[in-house]
Amino acid sequence: MDRLTEAAQEIVSFLQAQGWSCCIVGGMAVPRWGEPRATIDVDVCLFTGLGDETSYVEPILGRFAPRIDDASQFAERSRVLLVEASNGIGAGVDAV
């Protein structure tokens, strides 16, 4: 298994273990529905609904390292939490 797939599997497994629904999007999902393209990170949509997004941030940051210093604040503003899988592959977890 390649490092990108390992990272995706690690992140999705964690999110699902919390009882949260999510899906892979972006460069990793494109080959299933269209033309393959190169990607260096994992993009995940986490189905949070509106208004309670911040309750998802701390558990995720408790498991995955942030990619930026102000990851919590950035996530609150942009609805995207930038983290890193244990193998160093970056991921964006988008609240939808």
JONOR-V768798 format. One record per pair of residues at least 24 apart in sequence whose ideal C-beta (glycine too) atoms are under 7 Angstrom apart, sorted by the first residue. I is the first residue (numbers start at 0). J is the second residue. Records with the same first field share a line. If there is no record, write none. Layout:
# JONOR-V768798
I->J + J
This chain:
# JONOR-V768798
2->86 + 88
3->27 + 41 + 88
5->86
6->41 + 84 + 86 + 88 + 90
7->41
9->84 + 85
10->41 + 43 + 84 + 90
11->43
13->62
14->45
17->58
19->45
20->46
21->45 + 46
40->88 + 89 + 90 + 91
41->88 + 90
42->91
43->90 + 92 + 93
44->93 + 95
45->92 + 93 + 94 + 95
46->95
47->94 + 95
52->78 + 94
55->94
56->80
59->92
